[in-house]
Amino acid sequence: MNSESGSTGAIKLYRSFLKKLVLNYLVGSLLAVLVVGSTIVLTTLDVPPEEYKRLVFILVTSLVIMAAAELIVFSRHVRPLQRALLRPDADLDMLRTAYVQMHRFPQLSVWRILVPHLLGLSIPAVCMTAWMLSAGLLTFPVFYLVLAAAGAFLVACMHAMFDFFLTGAAIRPLLLELKKQAKERFRVELDAGGHVFLSIRPKFLISSMLIGISPLLLFSLAAQIRLRSLDSAIFQNYWGWASLILIIDIAFAYTGARLITADIERPISKLYDAMNDVKEGRMTQVQNIYSDEFSKLVAGFNMMVDALQAREDESRAMLDSYFVTLAVALDARDPYTAGHSLRVAEYSELIGGLCGMPPEELAIIRKSALLHDIGKIGVRDTVLLKEGRLTEEEFDQIKLHPALGENILLQIEPKDAMAALLPGVRSHHERYDGKGYPDGLAGEEIPVLGRIIAVADAYDAMTSDRPYRKGMASQVALLILDEGRGTQWDPVFAKVFVEYMRKQLTSIPKHGAS
């Protein structure tokens, strides 16, 4: 029932669309061809009544030929729409093809008017008029045919402009219907993929120039015919001063159209750039310096960016809290390592900051360090919590935790959510000399995250108490790190950390100092 009712609704929309197109076409033809064209021709030409009848015959015959030619082309243009909307078994490709064709329909309407419409009217009219002139059935000068052809082109351009905008309004219900069908039947969101079928610049420039130039050109053509019968020196150089006026009019119309287009394109361009920034994670706002409707649009966009920023801050805070909670829960398995992951995260972030890394990378370093030991969840308590020295077999189980941690994080959806953290989790026990685990990487082969966390992890492990030993003094741990630069630890990261920590230690005042 739902499919049948949906199909019936689509058919009704399609029929309504056809009615609108036909009505728009008839109104445009009536205004442009019959009213504008015929009125100018019939009121401008001074010919006997018999010749008026012949001109009307030529016009009507040409209109019939024009309608037939345009109907053939129109049937081809609507064929993809018929396949998508009138067939209940239309597949997704048919819907996509129809969706794109609908977006092209305003431009196709212009093509139909300027090709089959114009040529279907002009060619038969010119041929019949030329034949009647040669047969003596019409007596006006042949030069009028050139003026008539120019006038027909201008009238067709005006008609095409009206039809373009009227068709653009008529296609919207069908576009919504196609999107609805794709969503309900195939769970797919149809869109144009950001494709611009016709940009604002040519649309405004051409429309504005047609509005500004066409009436004056038509008037000039009609005046040439009307005034030709007057034998006066004033009209000997008619096209001289008429061309000057036309040039001024064209320049004025073009300049005005450019200014209007630029005034509209400027805020749209700013909004488009800001939208791209938001898409890439940069919450950029647009300076609201406008005093028209764009002021409301920019204000609304900025409000949206504020809301997105607030939500992102909230999500980031929740995510950070999630990582901290997970790290605390992990450390809670062993009371002797309580706070270890938090301290390693702080040390790792410190090393990254000392090396001049940007905030985005520091956030990744912190999160990776918080979860660097998550793989120990897969290690048995009898091994992980053993107070004495581990056997070789038990140590082999401990050495599995970096790879186990990576596998755990790989289970989180979406897959790319944890992708940036994986190198630090897997490689934080690699050694700079290649004697580490799990992959035996050496030097620059070890990911940066792994080299940073390795330094922070080693320092905290050496300075923390264990059941089988007391934590080392900071100076001793720093000395070991310094001596292991280039062999166990990255020489750069170990150096900046050691130097910074030693400065911190020397700056602490000793007890009893005055």
N, C-alpha and C positions, 0 to 999 in steps of 0.2 A: 504493500500500500504506500509506504513512504517513497519507494522508487517511482511508482506511478504518479503520485502527487507531485514529486519533484520534477518529473519529466513534463507533466502538464504545465507546471509553473514556468519551466524553461521555454516551452512552446509559446505560452502567452507573452512572455517577455520578448521573445524573438519577433513575434508578430507586431507587438507594440513598437519595437525598434524599427522594423521595416516601415511602419506607418509614419513614424517620426521622420525617417530619412526621406520618404516620398513627399511628405508635407513640406519639409525644409527645402527639398529640391524644387518643388512646384512654386513655393513662395519666392525662392531665390530667382528662379527662371522668370516668374511673373514680373518681379521688380526689375531685374537686370536686363532681361531680353525684351519682354513685351512693353513694359512701361518706359524704362530708360531708352533702350535701343529703338523701339518702334516709334516712340514719341518724338525723339530727336530726328529720326529719318523722315517721318511723315510730316512733321511740322517744319523741317528745314528745306526739304526739296519742294520746289515750285514746279509741279508737273500736272498735266491734265488728269481728270478723274479716271479715265481709262487706264492710264499708267499706274495710278494708285492701286487699282484692282490687281494689276499684274504684279506689282511689288508685294501686295498682301499674299497673292498666290505663291510667289517665290518664298516668302517668309514661312508660310504654313507648311509648304512641301519640305523645306529645309528642316523645320522643326520635327517633322515626322521621321525623316532620315536620321537626324541627330538623336532622337529618342530611341530608335532601334539600335543604333551603334552603341549608345551608352548602356542600354539594357543588357546587351551581350557582355560588355566588360563588367558591369555590376554583378551579373550572375556568377562570374568567375571569382570576384572578390568575396562574395558571401558564402561560397561553397564550403570553406573550412568551418564557418559558423554553423551551417546546416548540419554538417557531419557531427559536430560536437554537441549541439543543442537539440536536434530533432531525432537523434538516434539514441535509444536507451542503453545500447551496448557500447557507447563511445568510450575508448580507452584514454589513459592519461596523456599519451602523445597527441591525441586529437584535441584534448582540452588545452594543452600547452600551445599547440599550433593556433587554435582559435583565439587564445588569450593574446598572443603576439599580434595576430591579424587585427584584433579589435583595436589595439594601440596604434596600428598603422592606418586605421580607417580614415581619420581626418586628412592625412596626407594623400591617401588613395582617392578621397573625394576631390581634392584639388587636381590630381592627375586626370580623373575622369572628366572634369569640366574643361581643363585646358587641352585635352587631346581628343577623345571621341566626341565630347560635347561641342567644343569649338570647331574642330575640323568637320564634324558631321553637319554642322550648321553652315560654316563659311564656304567650304568647297562646293557643295551643291548650289548655294546662293550665288556665289561668284560665277560659276559655270552657266547657270540659267540666266543671270543678268547679262553676262557677256554675249550669250546667244541672242537674247532679245535686243540688245543694243545693235548687234550686227544685222539683225533682221528688221531693224527699224521699229520694233514694238516699244522700245524705250528710247527717249531722246536726250537724256542728260549726258554730260561729258563723261568719257571713260575714266578720267582722273578721279571721279567720285568713287570708283570701285576701290582704289587704293585707300582713300579716306575711310570708306566703309569697313575695309578689312582691319585697319588700325583701330577703328571704333569698336568693332566686334571683339578684338583682343582685349581692349580695355574693359569692356562690359563683362567679358568672361573672367577676367582677373578679379573684378569686384564681386561677381557671383561666387567665385572660388573662395574668396576670403570669408564671405558670410557662411558658406557651407562648411568651411573648415571648423569654425568655432561652434556652429550648431551641431555638427557631427560629434565634436569633442564632448558636448554635453549629453548627446544621445547614447553614447557607448557606455556610460558609467554603470547603469543598471545591469547590463550584460556582463561587464567585467566582474561585478560583485557576484553574479550568478555563477560564472565560471570558477571563481575562487571558492565559492561555497561548495560546488559539486566536487572539486578536487579535494577539498578538506574532508567532506563527509564520505566520499567513496574510496579515496586512495590515501587519506591521511597525509596529504601533501599541500604545502602552502604555495600557491602560484604567485609569482611576482615577475617583474621585468628584469630582475637582477641588477637594478641600478642603471639599466640601459636608458639613455636619453634618445628618444625617437626623433624629437625636434627640439632644439634648444631655444631658450627664450630670445636670444639675440636675433636670429633670422625671423622668428615669429613676429617680434615687435617691429623690427626694421621694415620688413615687407608690408605688414599691415598698416603701419603709420604712413609709409610713403604712398601706398595705394589710396588711403583716405585723403591724404593731402594733395596728391597729384592728379588722380583719375578724373575728378569733376572738372578741373581746369583744362585738362587735355581734351575731354569730350566737348567742353564749351568751345575750345579753340577750333576743333574739327568742324563743329556745327557752324560756327561763325564764318569759317572759310567758305563753306558752301553757301550760306545765307548772303554773305556780303559780296560774293563773286559777281553777282548780277549788277552790282552798282559800279558804274564806270567812273571811278573817282581816283584821283591821284593819292588820296589818303590811304587807299587799300592796295596800292601797287606793291608796297613792301610789307604786306600783312605779316608774313611769317618772320620777317626781320624782328619787328618789335614783339610779336607773339612768342618767338623763341627766347628772347631776352626775359620775358615774363615767366616763361616755363622754366628756364634755367634758375631764376631766382626762387621760384616755387619749389623746384626739386631740391635745391641747396637748403632751403628753409625746412622742408619736410624731412630731409635726411638728417640734418643737424638736430632737429627736434626729436626725431626717432632715436638717434644715438644717445642723446641726453636722457631721455626717458628710460631707454634700455639700461644704460649705466646706472641710473638711480635705482633701478629694481635689481639689477644683477649684483650690486655691491653688497647689500645686506644678505642676499641669498648666498653669495660666495663666503662671507664671514661665517654664516651659520653652517654651511657645508664643511668648511675647514674645522670648525669647532666640533661638529659631529664626528669627523674622522678622528680627532683627538680623543673624544670620549670613547670611541670604538677601540682605540689602542690603549685605553686605561688612563689617559690624561684628562682630568675633569676641567676642561677649559671653558670659561664663560666668555660671552660676547659683550663688548662695551655697548651699552644701550644709549646711542646718541641720536636716535630717530624720533620723529614727532608725528609719524603717521601710523598706519596699521602695523608696520614692522616693529614699532615700539612694543606693542602687545605681544607680538610673536617672539621677539628677543627676550622680553621679560618672562614669558612662559618657558622658553628654552632654558634660561638661567635658573628659574625655579626648579625645573626638572634636573639640571646639573647639581644644584644644591641638595635635592632629595637623593640623587644617586650617590653623591659624595658622603652624605650622612649614613646612607645604608652601607656603603662600602666601608666606612670607618667602623660601623657597628659589626659588620661581617668580619673585618680584619681583627677587631678586638676579640670577637668570639672565637675566631680561628686560633689566634695567639693563645687564648685561654685554653682552648682544646689541646694544643701542643704542650703547654705547661702541665695541664692536668694529666696528660698521657705520660709525660716524663716523670712526674711525681709518683704516679701509680706504678710505673716501672721501677723506680728507685725504692719504692716501699717494700719490694720483695726482699731487699737486703738492708737492714738498718744501718750497716756500716757504709753503704754507698748513698745514703739519703742526701739529696741535694746535688749529687754528682752531675746529673744531666743539666741542671740549671747553671751550675758553675762552669761547665764546659761550654755551654751556650754563651755565657757572658765573656769568657776568655776568647772564644772563637770570634765573636762579634768585635771584641777589642782588637784582635789581630787584623781583621779586615779593615777596621777603621784606621788603624795605624798605617796601613798600606794604601789608604786613599780610595777604598772601594765605595761606590755610590750606595745610597740608602736601599735601593732595590736589591742589590747583591747582599748587603748586610742582613736584610730580612731573611733571605734564603739561607745564609750561613747560620743564623740563629735557629731557624726551624730545623735544619738538617742536624745541627748539633744537639738540639733537644731530643731528637729521635735516633741519635747515632747508635745507641745500644738497644734499640727496640727488639732486635733479633734475639736478645737474651731471654725473651719470653719463651722461646723454643728450647732453652737449655734446662735440663732437669735440676731441681732444687738441690739434690745430693751433690751435684757438681758445682753449681753456681754458688751455693752457700757453704761449701766445704771450708773449714777453718785451717786445715793444714795445707801442705804443698800438694799440688795437683799431679797426678800421674800423667804419663805421656798420652795415654788414651783419653783421659779427662780433659787435658789441654787441647787435644784435637777437637773435642766436642765444643769447647769454648771458642775455638777458632772458626767454627761454623757460623757464629752469630752475625757477622757482617752480611753474609749472603742470605741468611735467614731474614734479617731485617729488610733487605731489598725486596725479597719475595713477599713479605707481609705488606709493604707499601705498594707493591704492584697490584695487589688485590683491591685497592681503593679506587672507586669510580668517581669522576671520570679519570681515565688513565693518565692524562697529562697534569692532573692536579698535584701529583707528587713527583713528577718526572725530574724537576730541578733539584730535589732533595736526594735522589738515589745515589749519585756519585759520592756524596759525603758519607752516607750510611754504609756503603759497600767498601769504600777504600780508606777508612780512617785508621786501619791497622797496617797499611802498606808502609814499607820503609824506603827511604830515599835511595838506599843502596840496592834495592831489589830483593831483600831478604824477608819482606813482610808477607802478609796474607790478606785476602784469599787468592789473589791473582799474581803475586810476585812482580808487580809493576815497579819501575825504578824511575827516579828523577822526574822530568817533566811529563812522563807518561801518567803519573798519578794525578787524578783530578785535583784542581785547586782546593775544592772543599775538603777533600780527604787530607791534603797536606796541612791545611789550617787546623782542622779538628784534631789531627794526630798530635800536634804540639800542645793544644789546650787539654786534650785528654790525658796525655802523659804527665803534664804538670799537676793536674788535679789528682791523678792516681798516686803520684809520688808524695804529695803533701797531705793526703787523707789517711786517716787511721784505718787499719785492717785488723781482723781478729788475730792474725799471726805476726803483726808488726805495727809499730807506731809510725805515724806519718813523718816524713823528712821535714827538716827546716826548709823554708823557702829558698834561702841562699844555696843550700846544697842541691835542691832540685833544679835551680837555675843554672848551676855550674854543670850539672849532668846534661841539661839541654844544650848549653853552650858547647860542651865537648862533643856532643852528638850531631852538631850541625854538619850537613853534607853526607852523613852516613845513615843515621836513623831518621833524622828530621830534615825538612826543607831548610836550607841555610838562610834564606831571606826571612821566612816567617818565624823561624826560631830566633833569629837575631833581633828582630824588632820587638818580639815579645820579651826576650831576656833583658834587653836594654831598658824597656819601659818599666818592667817589674823591679829591676834593680834601682831605678830612680825613685820609684814609689817607696821602696824599702828604706832608702837613705834619707828620704824626706820625712819619715816618721820620727818624731822626737823621742829620745830615750827617757826612761823613767828616772826622775831625779834631776833632770837637766833644768837649769835655771832659765 
